[in-house]
Amino acid sequence: MKTYTLANIIAIGAITLCSTIQYSHAGDVFAKARRSISNIVYSDSALPQTLLRPVFIYHEFPDQVNTTAGPVAMGGDLQLYALQFEYALNERLGLVALKDGYINYNPTPGSPFSSTDGFADLAAGLKYAFVYDEELQLVVSGKLMYELASGNTEVWQGNGKGSIDPSILFLKLYEDWQFSGAVGGVLPVDNDRSSLFYTHVHTSYRLHELFMPLFEFNYFRVVDDGNGDSRFPAQVAGVVPSIVSFEGSDLVNFGASNAEQNPDIATLAFGFRSRVHEGIDVGCTYEIPVTAKNDSLFENRITLDAVIRF
């Protein structure tokens, strides 16, 4: 309970701090740009900005997941409390820290998994806009992150030696429309993780400053299985990577040796953003899988965030 209170204090404190600091536009042309909400680790924005982003995720798991040993009961939920950072060194170059936070994991009573909590892995890197065209209202950036295996194994983190995560990001504004997205990969430093290809697409429309409906699509594909070695020992004696027949998409990478049996995970997210202050956006999405839910960790997910720009 103390952890939740601390997360709330951080979010409230950041919003209060923002109200005392003059907001610096990332150029008037791009001032109306909004950030994606779902897929918080990899979606990002092509536009370098200085910001804080408190995030809360409530993620529900399928009642059963498929494994090489047959269906296994799972169910329950995961809650993530995170705070992302970005610092724009100039209009083209930014430092990013996009994965962190604290996870509370609550499987259904009676399942073989254990209820626990712990820290997520840390991931940070650089983003550079090699196309920054105000006339076309277009930004295209390259990003390179390194994810440390720094989290707690009890909550499916701390796997292997981490990964290098390159991506290309784009942002296009047209009147009240926004089109943005990312294409990238997860390249493990060792074979304790699976390598992945992913893409993220965002479309939104500004009906009003307080209501900007949005639609987002996320797709992950396993390129190469992990080694399936025993890990996450607090969960079913560490056997999950050797029997699960899929991967964990954005927050979790099992290093599953049979992930290529069900290599594709795709989700749809629907929601909205509200600009409640010149420098503050808040948003919410509800996300569901479009691939077989029992071949993934996805029943549904709610993501809430605030983007506080300085």
C-alpha positions as CSV (number, residue, x, y, z in Angstrom):
1,M,0.0,0.0,0.0
2,K,2.9,2.3,0.7
3,T,4.2,1.8,-2.8
4,Y,0.9,2.9,-4.3
5,T,0.9,6.0,-2.1
6,L,4.4,6.9,-3.2
7,A,3.5,6.6,-6.8
8,N,0.5,8.9,-6.3
9,I,2.7,11.4,-4.5
10,I,5.2,11.4,-7.4
11,A,2.5,12.0,-10.0
12,I,0.8,14.8,-8.0
13,G,4.2,16.4,-7.2
14,A,5.2,16.4,-10.8
15,I,1.9,18.1,-11.9
16,T,2.3,20.7,-9.1
17,L,5.9,21.4,-10.2
18,C,4.8,21.9,-13.8
19,S,2.3,24.6,-12.8
20,T,5.2,26.7,-11.4
21,I,7.3,26.4,-14.5
22,Q,6.7,28.2,-17.8
23,Y,6.0,25.6,-20.6
24,S,8.5,25.7,-23.4
25,H,7.0,24.9,-26.8
26,A,8.7,22.4,-29.1
27,G,8.0,24.9,-31.9
28,D,4.6,26.3,-32.4
29,V,3.9,24.1,-35.4
30,F,4.3,21.0,-33.2
31,A,2.7,22.4,-30.1
32,K,-0.6,20.5,-30.8
33,A,1.2,17.1,-31.1
34,R,0.1,14.4,-28.6
35,R,1.8,11.4,-27.4
36,S,0.7,7.8,-27.9
37,I,-0.6,6.0,-24.8
38,S,-0.5,2.2,-25.3
39,N,2.6,0.1,-25.6
40,I,4.4,2.5,-23.2
41,V,7.9,1.1,-23.6
42,Y,8.2,1.2,-27.4
43,S,5.6,3.7,-28.8
44,D,7.3,7.0,-27.8
45,S,7.0,10.2,-29.9
46,A,9.3,11.2,-32.8
47,L,9.3,14.7,-31.4
48,P,12.1,15.4,-28.8
49,Q,10.7,17.2,-25.8
50,T,11.4,17.7,-22.1
51,L,8.7,16.0,-20.1
52,L,7.7,13.7,-17.3
53,R,5.1,11.0,-17.8
54,P,3.5,9.3,-14.9
55,V,1.8,6.0,-16.1
56,F,-0.5,3.5,-14.5
57,I,-1.4,0.2,-16.1
58,Y,-4.0,-2.3,-15.0
59,H,-3.5,-5.5,-17.0
60,E,-5.7,-8.6,-16.8
61,F,-4.4,-12.0,-17.9
62,P,-6.4,-14.8,-19.7
63,D,-7.9,-17.4,-17.4
64,Q,-5.8,-20.0,-19.2
65,V,-2.6,-19.8,-21.3
66,N,-1.4,-22.5,-23.8
67,T,1.9,-24.3,-23.2
68,T,3.7,-27.3,-24.5
69,A,2.4,-29.1,-21.4
70,G,-1.2,-28.2,-22.2
71,P,-3.4,-25.3,-20.9
72,V,-2.3,-23.8,-17.6
73,A,-4.5,-21.7,-15.3
74,M,-3.4,-18.1,-14.9
75,G,-5.9,-15.3,-14.6
76,G,-5.5,-12.4,-12.3
77,D,-3.9,-9.0,-13.0
78,L,-0.8,-6.9,-13.0
79,Q,-0.5,-3.3,-11.9
80,L,2.4,-1.1,-13.0
81,Y,3.2,2.3,-11.5
82,A,5.9,4.1,-13.6
83,L,7.4,7.5,-14.3
84,Q,9.0,8.1,-17.7
85,F,11.5,10.9,-18.4
86,E,12.6,12.7,-21.5
87,Y,15.1,15.6,-21.8
88,A,15.4,17.5,-25.1
89,L,19.0,18.7,-25.6
90,N,17.8,20.6,-28.6
91,E,14.9,20.4,-31.1
92,R,16.5,17.3,-32.7
93,L,18.2,15.4,-29.9
94,G,16.8,14.0,-26.7
95,L,17.6,11.7,-23.8
96,V,14.9,9.2,-23.0
97,A,14.1,6.8,-20.1
98,L,11.0,4.9,-21.0
99,K,11.0,1.7,-18.9
100,D,11.0,1.7,-15.1
101,G,8.4,1.4,-12.3
102,Y,7.0,-0.9,-9.8
103,I,4.9,-4.0,-10.6
104,N,2.2,-5.6,-8.4
105,Y,1.4,-9.1,-9.7
106,N,-1.8,-10.9,-8.5
107,P,-2.6,-14.2,-10.2
108,T,-5.9,-15.9,-9.6
109,P,-6.0,-17.9,-6.3
110,G,-5.5,-21.6,-7.2
111,S,-3.3,-21.0,-10.2
112,P,0.3,-22.3,-10.0
113,F,1.7,-18.7,-10.0
114,S,2.7,-16.7,-6.9
115,S,1.4,-13.3,-6.0
116,T,4.3,-10.9,-5.5
117,D,5.6,-7.4,-6.4
118,G,8.9,-5.8,-7.5
119,F,10.7,-3.4,-9.8
120,A,10.6,-3.4,-13.6
121,D,13.7,-3.4,-15.7
122,L,15.2,0.0,-16.6
123,A,15.6,1.2,-20.2
124,A,17.1,4.4,-21.5
125,G,18.8,5.8,-24.6
126,L,18.9,8.6,-27.2
127,K,16.5,9.9,-29.8
128,Y,17.5,12.0,-32.8
129,A,15.2,13.7,-35.3
130,F,16.9,13.3,-38.7
131,V,13.8,14.8,-40.4
132,Y,12.3,17.9,-38.7
133,D,10.2,19.7,-41.2
134,E,7.9,22.4,-39.8
135,E,6.4,23.2,-43.2
136,L,5.3,19.6,-43.8
137,Q,4.5,19.2,-40.1
138,L,6.6,16.0,-40.2
139,V,9.2,14.5,-37.8
140,V,11.1,11.3,-38.4
141,S,13.5,10.1,-35.7
142,G,15.8,7.3,-34.9
143,K,16.0,5.9,-31.3
144,L,18.4,3.5,-29.6
145,M,17.7,2.2,-26.1
146,Y,19.4,-0.2,-23.9
147,E,17.3,-2.2,-21.4
148,L,19.1,-3.3,-18.3
149,A,18.2,-6.6,-16.7
150,S,17.8,-4.7,-13.4
151,G,14.3,-5.7,-12.3
152,N,13.0,-8.4,-10.0
153,T,12.6,-11.9,-11.4
154,E,9.5,-12.5,-9.2
155,V,7.6,-10.1,-11.6
156,W,9.0,-11.5,-14.8
157,Q,11.9,-9.0,-15.0
158,G,15.7,-9.2,-14.7
159,N,16.1,-11.6,-17.5
160,G,19.7,-12.3,-18.9
161,K,21.9,-9.3,-19.8
162,G,19.3,-7.1,-21.3
163,S,18.6,-6.0,-24.8
164,I,19.4,-3.3,-27.4
165,D,16.2,-1.7,-28.8
166,P,16.6,0.3,-32.1
167,S,13.5,1.9,-33.7
168,I,12.3,4.5,-36.2
169,L,9.6,6.9,-35.1
170,F,7.4,9.2,-37.2
171,L,4.9,12.0,-36.6
172,K,2.7,13.7,-39.2
173,L,0.2,16.4,-38.4
174,Y,-2.6,17.4,-40.8
175,E,-5.1,20.0,-39.6
176,D,-6.7,18.4,-36.5
177,W,-5.5,14.9,-37.4
178,Q,-2.3,13.2,-36.1
179,F,-0.7,10.1,-37.5
180,S,2.3,8.7,-35.7
181,G,4.0,5.4,-35.0
182,A,7.1,3.3,-34.5
183,V,8.9,0.3,-36.2
184,G,11.7,-1.4,-34.3
185,G,13.2,-4.4,-32.7
186,V,14.3,-6.0,-29.5
187,L,17.9,-7.5,-29.9
188,P,19.0,-9.4,-26.8
189,V,22.6,-9.1,-25.6
190,D,22.5,-12.9,-25.0
191,N,20.0,-15.6,-25.8
192,D,18.2,-15.5,-22.4
193,R,15.6,-13.3,-24.2
194,S,13.7,-13.7,-27.5
195,S,14.4,-11.3,-30.3
196,L,11.3,-9.4,-31.5
197,F,10.1,-7.1,-34.3
198,Y,7.4,-4.6,-33.4
199,T,5.3,-1.9,-34.9
200,H,3.0,0.7,-33.4
201,V,0.5,2.9,-35.2
202,H,-1.5,5.9,-33.7
203,T,-4.3,7.9,-35.2
204,S,-6.1,10.7,-33.4
205,Y,-8.4,13.7,-34.1
206,R,-8.8,16.9,-32.1
207,L,-12.5,17.4,-31.6
208,H,-11.8,19.7,-28.7
209,E,-8.8,20.4,-26.5
210,L,-10.5,18.3,-23.8
211,F,-11.5,15.4,-26.1
212,M,-9.1,14.0,-28.7
213,P,-10.3,10.4,-29.5
214,L,-7.5,8.0,-30.6
215,F,-7.0,4.6,-32.0
216,E,-3.7,2.6,-31.7
217,F,-2.5,-0.7,-33.1
218,N,0.4,-2.8,-31.7
219,Y,2.0,-5.8,-33.3
220,F,4.9,-8.0,-32.0
221,R,6.5,-10.9,-33.8
222,V,9.1,-13.3,-32.5
223,V,12.1,-13.3,-34.8
224,D,14.2,-15.8,-32.8
225,D,13.3,-17.9,-29.7
226,G,15.1,-17.5,-26.4
227,N,17.0,-20.5,-24.9
228,G,14.2,-21.5,-22.5
229,D,16.5,-21.9,-19.6
230,S,15.1,-22.1,-16.1
231,R,14.6,-18.6,-14.7
232,F,12.0,-16.6,-12.7
233,P,12.5,-19.2,-9.9
234,A,9.7,-17.8,-7.7
235,Q,7.2,-18.7,-10.4
236,V,6.5,-22.4,-10.9
237,A,10.1,-23.3,-10.1
238,G,11.4,-21.5,-13.1
239,V,10.0,-23.7,-15.8
240,V,7.9,-21.1,-17.6
241,P,10.5,-20.3,-20.4
242,S,10.8,-23.9,-21.3
243,I,7.0,-24.7,-21.7
244,V,5.2,-21.4,-22.7
245,S,4.4,-21.3,-26.4
246,F,4.5,-17.5,-26.9
247,E,6.3,-14.3,-25.8
248,G,5.2,-11.5,-23.5
249,S,5.3,-8.5,-25.9
250,D,6.2,-5.1,-24.3
251,L,6.6,-5.5,-20.5
252,V,7.8,-9.1,-20.3
253,N,10.3,-11.2,-22.3
254,F,10.3,-14.8,-21.1
255,G,13.2,-16.0,-23.4
256,A,10.7,-18.8,-24.3
257,S,12.2,-21.6,-26.3
258,N,8.9,-22.4,-28.0
259,A,7.8,-18.9,-28.8
260,E,7.9,-19.4,-32.5
261,Q,4.9,-21.7,-32.2
262,N,2.7,-18.6,-31.7
263,P,5.0,-15.8,-32.9
264,D,2.4,-13.0,-33.4
265,I,0.8,-10.8,-30.8
266,A,-1.5,-7.9,-32.0
267,T,-3.6,-5.6,-29.9
268,L,-6.0,-2.7,-30.5
269,A,-6.3,0.3,-28.1
270,F,-9.1,2.8,-28.0
271,G,-9.1,5.9,-25.9
272,F,-8.7,9.7,-25.8
273,R,-6.4,12.5,-24.7
274,S,-7.3,15.8,-23.0
275,R,-5.2,18.9,-22.9
276,V,-6.0,20.2,-19.4
277,H,-3.3,22.8,-19.4
278,E,-0.9,24.3,-22.0
279,G,1.8,21.9,-20.7
280,I,-0.3,19.0,-19.5
281,D,-2.1,16.2,-21.4
282,V,-3.9,13.3,-19.7
283,G,-5.1,10.2,-21.4
284,C,-6.6,6.8,-21.2
285,T,-6.8,3.7,-23.4
286,Y,-8.6,0.3,-23.2
287,E,-6.6,-2.4,-25.1
288,I,-7.7,-5.8,-26.2
289,P,-5.9,-8.6,-28.2
290,V,-6.9,-9.4,-31.8
291,T,-4.7,-12.5,-31.9
292,A,-5.7,-15.5,-29.7
293,K,-5.7,-14.4,-26.1
294,N,-4.7,-17.8,-24.8
295,D,-1.5,-17.6,-26.8
296,S,-0.4,-14.4,-25.1
297,L,-0.6,-12.6,-21.7
298,F,-3.4,-10.4,-22.9
299,E,-7.0,-10.4,-21.7
300,N,-7.3,-6.6,-21.6
301,R,-5.4,-3.6,-20.4
302,I,-6.2,-0.1,-19.2
303,T,-3.5,2.5,-19.4
304,L,-3.7,5.9,-17.7
305,D,-1.1,8.6,-18.1
306,A,-0.2,12.3,-17.8
307,V,2.3,14.0,-20.1
308,I,3.8,17.0,-18.4
309,R,5.9,19.1,-20.7
310,F,8.4,21.8,-19.6
